[in-house]
Amino acid sequence: MIDWRHWHNEPWLVGGLVLLGWLWAALAGPLRARLAPGAPFPRREAWLFGAALLTFYLAVGSPLDQIGERFLFAAHMFQHQLLVYPAAILFLLGLPGWMVDAALSPAWVRAPLRLLTNPLIAGLVYSLVIGVWHMPSLYDLALRDKLVHVLEHVMFFAVGLLYWWPLLSPSRLLPRRGYGVQMIYLLGVLIAMTPVFAYITFSQDVLYPTYEFAPRLIADFTAAQDQLLAGVMMKLAGVFVSLAAFGVAFYRWYGENK
């Protein structure tokens, strides 16, 4: 059964998050005068970046990880949504523009990222990574192998950052796209993700053996129902977040053109 007191404290997880927080603090504090002379301490971004790290830890370090790994597909889906949506959004919003531009100043860093953050490429990579990881053999391997599971979550977070870059980029070197492009991009990714949702939701079989044979935490809640719930969660979250972002882009586009 679930041990609600089990929170992950592995060095790679806690140490990695602490390292990211320390690096942000060093750049925003002692190194700020060199990178952005005269810029005030980014207090708002500090809160947002801290919230991103906390959200990431709650997704993969809390008992939710145990539930998603051993018992419920829907819980695992919720983990992924935390990584792709709030964690990635807060992470980008928590990066001051001058901090990002300092990292992007070398041409050899900026050139490949310019290609990757092109909306067409970003949307394609995001959709492919999410889709491929939901193949039964690969998804179930992640549930059985800890290192593969870590790789899965890191890749989900990474493509989450890539997905949101055309809309939330803090950089002047690789800026956000125009509002018209943002709206087309959001609708395009929403359409591209539909086959993955349909595959999970409307499958006549339980796709992932781990969940088919997992102990049932809720009486009469079958593995098929769990899979249906996970597929619906994927689609509803994607639609809600995409339409909310579309609404913001449309409002700002209309304000510019009225």
N, C-alpha and C positions, 0 to 999 in steps of 0.2 A: 504493500500500500504506500501512499504518499507520506513522506516525512516533511511536514510543513516547516521544520526547522532547518532543512537542508538548503543552504545558500552556497553557491560556488565561491570558493576563495582561492582558486588556482592562480599561481604567479603570473601565467601568461595573460589571464583575464584581468585580474585586479592590477597587476603591474603595468599592463598595456594601457589601461584607462588612466592610471596615475601618471604614467609617462606622457600621455597626450595632454592631460591637465597641466602638468608641469611645463611642458613645451609651450603651451598657449600662454601660461602665466609669465614665462621668461620672455617671450616675444612681446607681450603686452606691457611688461614691466621694465626690467633693466635694459632690454634691447629696443624699446619703442623709440627712444630719442635718436637712435641710429637709423632705424627703418622709416620712421615717420616723424621727423622733427616737428615739435609743436602740437602734435595730435594729443588730445586728452585721453585718459585711460578709458577704454571701451567698456563701461560698466554694464550697459544693457547686453552687449555681446557676451560678457562674462557669465551673466545669469543664463543666457540661452545655451552657451556651450556647456556649462555645468549640467543643465537640464538634459542636453543630448547625451552626455556620458552616463547620467543616472538612468535615462530611459533605456540605453543600450544594456546597462547592467541588469535592470529589471527584466528585460526581455530574455537574456541568456544566462543570468546568474541567480535568479530567484527560483522558487519551487515550480514556477511555470515551465521551466526547462525540463524538469523531471516529468511533469504531466504530459508535455508535448512529445517527449522522447519515448515514453513507455506506455502511455494510455490513450490519449485523445489526439486525433488528427486536427480537430478544430483548435485545440490549444496550440499545436505546432503552427498552424496557419496564423493564429493571433500573434505568436512570436515574430513571424516574418513580417506581418503588417506593422508591428512596432518598429522593426528595423528599417523598413522601406519608407514609412511615412513619418511619424513624429521624430524618431531618432535622426534620420537623414535631414529632415527639414530644419530641426533645431541646430544641428551641426553646422549647416551652411549659414544659417542666420547668425550663428555665434562666431563667425569668422570676420573680423574687420577687413575691409577691402585692401587696405595697405599691407596687411599681413599676407593675404593671398597673393597680391601682386609681387611682393618681395620673393615669394617662392616661385612665381611664374616668370620672373625676369630673365633667366637664361633661356635662350631660344630653343635649346635642345629639350627643355622641359615643356615649353609652351607649344611647340609644334605638334607633338602627338596628341596633347590634350585639346588643341584646337580642333583636330579631326574628331576625336572621341566625343566632344561636347557639341558637335554639330547635331541639331535636333534629329535629323534622319538617322544618323549613326547611333546617337544616344538611345533613341526609342527602339531601334533594332537590337542593340546589344542588351538593353534591359529586358525586352520581350523574350529574346533567345535564352538568356541566362535563367530567367524565372521558369520558362517553359521546359528547358532541358533538365533542370533540377527536379521537376515534378514527374519525370519519367520514373515508372515504378522501380526499376532496378537501381537507379542512382539514388532515388529518395530513400528507399529502404536501406541501402548501404549506409547512408548518412545516419540512420537511426541505430545501426549496429556498430559503426566504427566512429569513435570519438573524434579522431583527427579529421575525418571526412565531414563530420557534423560541424566542426569548427570552421572548416573551409566553406561549407555551405552558407553559414551565417555571415561570415566575413564577405563573401561574394554578394549576398543579398544586400548587405549594408552598402557595399561599394557601388553596386548598380543603382541603389536608391539615391546615392549622391549624384551619380551620373544622370539619372532620370530627372532630378530636380534642378540640375545646373542651368539648363536653358531658361528656367523660370526664376531662380533665386540666386544666381551667381552674384557674389559680392565683388567680383573683380572688374576692373576697367580694361584689363588686357584681354580677358575672355568674358565679355559682358553678357547680361541677359538678352534674350531675343526680344524683338518687337512684340507687342501684344497680339497682333494678328497671327504671327507665326506661333506664338504660345498657344493660342486657341486651336489652331490646326494640329499642332503637335499633341496636345492633350487628347483630342478626339482620335487621332491616329493610333496612339498607344492604347487607348481604351479598346479600340476595335481589334488591334493586334493581339491583345490579351484574351479576347473572347474564346478562341479555341481551347486555351488552357482551362478556363473556367468550365466550358462545356464538357471537356474531357473528364474532369473530376466530378462534376455535378450530375451528369446524365449517364455515367458508366453503369452498366448493369451488374458489374462485378466490383468487389472490394479490391482496390488497386494495390494496397500496401499490406503485405502479410503481417507486419508488426502490429498494426491496428486491428486486423481481422482476428488475431488470436490473443489480443491484449485483454487483461482482466477488465470487466466493465465497472466503471466507477459509478455509473448511474443505472439503476435497474431499468431494464427494458429499453435502454438506449443502445441500439445495435451499432455495429461497425459501419453498416450501410448508411444509417442515419447520421452517424458522425461524419462520414465522408460527404454526404449531402450538405450538412451544415457548414463544413469547411469550404466547399465550393461556393456556397451562397455568400459566406463571409468574404471570400476573395473578391467576388463580383461586386457585392454591395459596397465594400470598403473602397474598391477601385472607382466605382461610379460616383460615390459620395465625394471622395477627395478630388477626383478629376473635375467634377461639375462645380465644386466649390472654387477650385483654382481657375476654372474656365470663367466662372462668374466674376471673379476679381479681375481677370485679364480683360473681360468684356467691359466692365465698368470703367476701367482705366482707359481702355481704347476709346470708348464712347466719350469720356471726358476730354480726351485729346482732340477729337474730331467733331464735336458738336458745334 
